[in-house]
Amino acid sequence: MTHWIPIYNERRRRAREAVEMIQSGSRLFLSGNCSVPQTLLAALCEHAPNLKDVEIAQVLAIGDTCYVDPALADNLRVNTMFVSGNVREAVNSGRADFTPVFLSEIPGLWRTELPIDVALIQVSPPDEHGFCSYGVEVGVTKTAAEVARIVIAEINPLMPRTLGDSFIHISKIDVVVEVDYRLPEVVQSEPSPVQEAIGQHIAALIEDGSTLQTGIGGIPDAVLKFLGDKKDLGIHTELFSDGVIDLVNRGIINNEAKTLHPGKIIAGFVLGTQALYDFIHDNPIVELHPSEYVNDPFRIAQNSKMISINSALEVDLTGQVVADSIGPRFYSGVGGQVDFVRGAARSQGGRPIIALPSTAKKDTISRIVWQLQPGAGVTTTRNDVHTIVTEYGVAQLRGKTIRERAQALIEIAHPDFREELERHARELNYLAPVYQGAG
């Protein structure tokens, strides 16, 4: 069963040799999240002065971003589908590009509008049959590797071997670069009191037998913290982190009530610590699949009692949700929010939830606003929104009039801003104006 070994040995190269195959004018795909091929990326940055007009297509990259150095602006240019913190300044200053797109549709771009010349990826060592696992990032990477003219892969023995639709045969890899380093870790702090309050409100909305979209951050972790009395929960999500491990070990997340992939946690990628990487390694309960599968709203809707939990930067009194920009400045991206909002809305017994703290900047700014900041982009429309949650409670907006929505959102805004919000709502005729009777 080792017929693949001659192929493997023939294609081994050093990182610098590998990146010298890249030509000016090429479009590169860079595998993201915690699977960024760090050795190849460092070699690319060293080689970059010999190149011109190379586009790097990526989604979310964790770690070094030497490739957005202003000194390499004529050599390498990032085109990102999600604005993470390490490229945010480059995007907003015009040195890098941002392509807005739903996560479910990103892999399709590699097949159509954004064909890939070279894919830089990181995978696990081949198994006895010659198959490598994409490990912690399958979502947009598998499709990119399938369509790229050249695939250059780091083979890392510390990359966990994940199951599902997550494999590439060594014969499909054109260049092998052997590495041996620990994956970067994303460590979350304990949820704040505000996040815990939000988590409690959301947990109260989750019924036994629900399937959850969980993410990473204080609010998702807080939700998981308050699910200890639930039964037969499942996971279908674009990503998950360490927070699910304890609930799996306690039998609370067992995926047995799922109507799609019963018994399995379904995701596109993971972000977390070494404990998470150890948990997913060769674990038959976990399956990773490409994002066009995981994030397809029609497939999400096949999970009964599908609960999606997503965050926002601000919400106006009609229910419009902004999650990717602060005014005209790009902050992140749509990611999978709309995919899961629409999928959960169509699920039997499902519920899409948008959660956010009521304020920002130490309680000086309300996140529930009478109008969105000029230039802000609407991520989830008022027509898609069902439920908004802050630390002050739950606003049910589905089927509600603008008057009812405005009142419900004012009631879950921070108390310091409710009077101002109500005044603006009356000026806009969202609420009935105060009648000034005759003296």
N, C-alpha and C positions, 0 to 999 in steps of 0.2 A: 504493500500500500504506500510505498515511498517513491513512486514513479516521478513525483514532482520535484525531487531533490536536485537533479541536474538543471532543471529550469531555474530553480531558486539560485543555485550557485552561479549560473551563467549571468544572472541579472543583478548580482550584487555590485554596488558601487559605493564610493564615498559620497558624502552629501554634496561637496563642492562639484564633483564630477556630475552628479545628478542634475543640479540646477543649471549647469552649462548647456543642457539640452533645451533650455527655455530660450525662445527667440523674441526679439523686439516685436512689438505689436501683438503679442499673444494675450489671450485671456486665461488667467489662472484661477482655479478654484482652490480656496484654502479651507480645509476642514476646520471646524470651529469648536466652540464650547471648550471642554477640557481635553479635546483630542487634537489641538493645534500641533502640527508636526514641528516641534521647536528647533530641532537640529537643522532640518531643511530650511526653515524660515530664517535662521541665523545665516546660513550659507547663501540664501537668496539675497539678503540685505548686503552681504559682502560683495556679491557678484553684480548687484544692481547697477553700479556705475557703468557697466559694460552693456546695459540694456537701455531701451527707450520705449516709452509708451506701452508699458505692460500693465494690464488691468488685473487687479486682484478682486475677484468676486467672493464675498463671504457673507455670513449672517452674524453670529456672535462669537467673537474670539476672546478667549481668556489668556492673559499673559502678555508677553512682550509685543510691542507694536513698532518695531524698528522700521517697518515698511511705510509708516506715515510720517517719517522724519522729513521736515521741509527740504533738507538737502537732497532728498531723493525724488522730489516732486516731478522732475522731468523723466524719471526712470520708472517709477512705480506709482500707480494711482488706485486707491481702494474704491470699490463700488460695493457698499454694504447694504443688505436688506433689513438690517436692524442696527440702530445706533447705540452701541454700548459705550460705556464710559471712556474706554481707551481710544476711541476714534471720534468721540463727540466733538471735541474742539476742531479736529481736522475737517469734519463735515460742515460745521457751522462757519468755519473760516474759508470754506471753498476749496480746500486742498484735497478733499475726498468727496465722493458722491454717495447719495442715498437713493435707493430705489424702493418706493413704497409698494408692498405686495403682501397678500395674505400668506401665512406660513404654509398653508395647504397647497399654494400655487407656486411656491419657490422652485421645487424640483422640476416643474414643467417648464420654467424659464430656461433650464439647462438644455432642454430638448428643442427649444424654439428660439426665442428672442436672444438668449445669451448662451450660445454654444460654447463649450469648454474645450480649450486646446490642451491644457495640462491640469491634471488634478493632483494636488499635494495632500496626501492623507496619512493617517497613522492607524495601524491595525495590529491585532494580536499575531503571534507566530502561527504558522500553518498547523492544522491538526494532521492526523495520519493520512487524511484524504487530500491534503493540500489546500484546505479552505481556511482563510484568515477571517476573523471577526472584526467588524468595524468598532466593536467595543462600546464606549460610552456615547458615541454620536453616530446614529444611523440616519436620522431625520432627513437631512438634505445631502448628506455625503454619498450615500449609496447610488443615487441617481446620477450625481456628478461624475462619479467614477465609472459608471456604466457608459456614459456618453462621451467622456473625454478621449481625445486622440492618444494622449500619453498619460499613464498613471504612474506616479512616483510615490512610493509608500515607505514610510518608516515602519519597521517591524520591531515592536517593543514588547518584551516578555512581561512587562508590568501593565500592559493594557488588558483589562478583563475580557474574557470571552463571553459575549452576550449572545443569547439565542433569539430566535425569531427570523425575520427576513433580514439578516444582518451579516451575510457572508460574501466574500469575494475569493475566487480561486486564484492561486498563485500565478497561474498561466495568464490571468487578466491584468497582472501587475507588470509593467514594462521595466521598472527600475526598483530594486530593493535596497534600502539603506537601513542597516542594523543599528539600533539604538538601545539604550538601557537606562531609563530615568523614570522617576515617579511622576505620575500625572499631577498637575496642579490641583489644589483642593479649594473648594468654595465653602468656607465655614460661616455659618449663620449665628448671629448673636441671639440671645434669648428675646422672645417677643416683649415689646414694651407693654405697659398697662393699657394703653389705647388699643394696641393690636390685640391684646387678650380680650378686651371688651368686644371688639369686632368679631373675634373668633368665637366667642360664646354666642353671639347673636346668630352667626352663620350655622354653627353646630346645631342650634335649636331648629333650624330649617331642614336638617338632613334626616331622612327617615332610614330605618333599617332596610338593608337591601339596595341602597343607592350606589351608583357608580360615580366616582369623583374625578374631576379634573383638578389636580393639585399642581402647584408651582413651587417656586422657591422664594423665601422671604419671610418676614415676620408674621404677616397675616396668614398665609397658608400653614405655617408651623403652628400658629395659635389655634387655627381651626382643628388641626390634627390632635392638638393637646386636649381638646374637649370632646373627643369622640369615643372616650373610653367606655361609655355605656351603650354604644351602638352594636349592631350585629350584622354580619354578612355584607360588609362593604366591599366595593370593588374599585379598581383604578383603571381609567382610560384617559390618558393625558399626554400632552406634548412633552412634558418633562416631569420628573419627580426628584426629590432630594432625600436626605437622611431621615426626615420626619416619618416616612412610611414604615421604616424598619421595625420600630417598636410595635406598631399596630399589627403588622404581619405576624410578628413573633407571638403576640397575644391572641391571635386568631380573630381579631376584629376585622381586619382586611383579609378576607379569604377568597374573594372573587367568585364565590359559589352562586350568588344570585344574579350574576351578570347574564344578560341575554345575548351578548356578543363576546366571544372568547371567554366562556366561563372557566374559572380556575386560573386565569392568567392576568397579570399586570401588563397592560399595553402602553407603550410610550415610544417617543421618537428619540429621546436622548435623556441623559441624567446629568445633574450638576450637584456635587457634594464633596464629601470627604473620602478618605481611604476606607472608612467603614462601609460606605455605600458601594465603593468599587468591589470590596470583598463580598458584599451581599449579592450583587448582581452577577458575579463571576460564575458561569456555568450553572446558573440557578434556573431550574425548569419553570418556576412560577413567573419569571420575567421574560417578556418578549419585546424586542425593539423592532420597529418597522419604519419605513420611510414616511415622511410627513404627508405626502399626498394620500397615504392610506390612513394614518392616525388622525390627521386633522380634517379629513373629508367630512363636512357637516352631515351629509347623508349617512355616512357610516357611524359617526358619533351618535346620531339620532336612533340608531338601532339598539343602543343601550337604554333599557327602561330605567326610569328614575335617575336620569343623567343630571348631575349637578355640576355646573361650571362655576368656577370662582376666579374672577379676574379683578385687576386693580385699575385705578384711575387717578389722574392728576387733578381733574376738576369735573364737576357735573353741573349743568345749568338747571334752572327751575322747570324746564320742559322735559328733562331727562337725557339731553345730549351729553355723551361721555367723551372726554378728551383723555387719551392715555399715552400719546406719543410725542407731544410737543408742549412747550411752554411759550405761549404766544407764537411768534413765527419761528422760534428756534426749535430745531428737532432735538428730542430728548431720547427716544428709543425707537419703537416701531409698533406696528399693529400686532406682530407676532401671531399667536393663535387665538387672540381674544374673540374676533368676530366668527371664526370657524366654530369655536365652542359655544358662543352665545347662540348662534343659529342652530347648531346641532342639539344643544340642550333644550332649546325652545320647542323643538319638534319631537323630542323624546316623550314617550308615554310616561307621564308623571314627572317629567324633568323640570328643571328650574335653572335659568342662567342668573348668576349673582354678580354684581359689581360692588366691590368693597373699597373703601377709602377712609383715611382719617378725616375728621371734619375740618381740620385746619392744617396750615403749613407755616413754616418759619416762626416756630415758638408761639403759636396761637395768634399771630398777627394778620394772617390771611385766611379767609374762608375758602374751603375747597368746594362747597356748595355755593354757586354764584348766580346772580341774576342774569348775567350775560357772560359768554365766554370771552377770554382775552382776545383782542384783535390779532388775527393771524393764526390762532389756534386751529388745529385740524380736528374734525369730529371723527373719532375712531369707531364708536358704536352709536348708531342713530337713535333718536328718541323712539322710533318705531320698533326697534329691536329690544329695547330695555324692558326687563321685567321687574327686577328687584335691586334696590340700592341699599347698602348697609354702611353705617358709620358706627362709631362707638356709642352714639346716642340712640340707636335703634334701627329699625327696618322700615323702608318705604316701599310699598308694593305699588308699582306703576302700571302694570299690565292692565289694559282695559280702562284706564283712568283718564279723565278729562285733564286738560291743562290746569284747570282750577284745582282739581283734586291732587294732581302731581305737585304743583307748587306748594300746596299746603302740607303734603306729606314730606316733601324734601326740606321745607323750612323746619318742620318738627324734629328732623334728625341732624340739622345743622348745629354748630356750636352756639350755645345760648347767647354769646356776645354779639352774634351777627344776625340773629333771628329778626330783630326789629327792623334792621336795615333791609334785609331780604324781603320782608313783608311790605315795606314801603315801596320798594321797586316793583314788586309783584302787583301792587295796586295801581301804580303809575302805568304799568304795561297792560292793565286790565286782565291780568291772569287771576287776580282776586278782585272781588267787588270793591270799588272805591268806598272809602268811608263817607257816609252821607252827612253832609253839613246842613242841618236843619235851619229853618228860619229862626232868628233871634227872638 
